[in-house]
Amino acid sequence: MTAEELSNVIVKGMEEKKASDIVVMDLREINSTMTDFFVICSGTSDTQIEGISNAVEQEVFKTNNEKPWKSEGKSNRQWVLMDYVNVVVHIFLKDKREFYQLEDLWGDAKVTKINSH
């Protein structure tokens, strides 16, 4: 499975739990990045953050039989990072996302906004 296909599977997991402001950032054209894609979304509560991260993990495992290489933040549920090597997932509480502004840090990336229903 390519990194791009994996990104799509991750988005599907996010959408299942009604994540908001889903963004896929293509970092392949940027020098010295450690991954190909960031997939970023927001949730409105720590419970939703946990639900989104669980849904992403289940969707990727179901589709690709793969678990994250590394996962952080599940205990505090304000910013969960899931590292699938070529794709890194960021699931934020809305205010934490506004504070860290990852999209601005990687301003040269090709950004695709997903229209969440």
Secondary structure as UniProt FT lines:
FT   HELIX           3..16
FT   TURN            17..18
FT   STRAND          20..26
FT   TURN            28..29
FT   TURN            31..32
FT   STRAND          37..43
FT   HELIX           46..64
FT   STRAND          70..72
FT   TURN            74..76
FT   STRAND          79..83
FT   STRAND          87..93
FT   HELIX           94..100
FT   HELIX           102..105
FT   TURN            106..108
FT   STRAND          110..113
//
